[in-house]
Amino acid sequence: MYLLAGTRVADLSSARIAPDPKAFAASPPAAARDADFLWCILLEAYNWNGEERFTVEQPAAEPRAAHYLVGWPRRDDFEFIAETSAGEPIGAAWARCLSESEPGYGFVAPQLPS
């Protein structure tokens, strides 16, 4: 069982992703229009075991989680949105640089994205 953007599917055959070696180079810059989807993906991480233990409002209200997405995008933020061949978003990866005063999990340095 896989979880794709909040939809459980038995296998990934319905969400075919044709890898494009140029995908990262051709990815558009981080966009404010993607913020809602990124919040949904963060919520999936909080509800990692499939139980709906959190609502989207809870991570948004928790500073340790919210600083990953509040004000999306900042100047140095980047993202990659995985989509089906029909253009439906099904997953995401993103990063932003955080300060020493508000470090993320695994913080190393302010110039290294978390």
Buried (B, 14 or more C-beta within 10 A) or exposed (E): EEBBBEEEEEEEEEBEEEEEEEEEEEEEEBEEEBBEBBBBBBBBEBBEEEEEEBEEEEBBEEEEBBBBBEEBBEEEBBBBBBEBEEEEBBBBEBBBBBEEEEBBEEEEEBEEBB
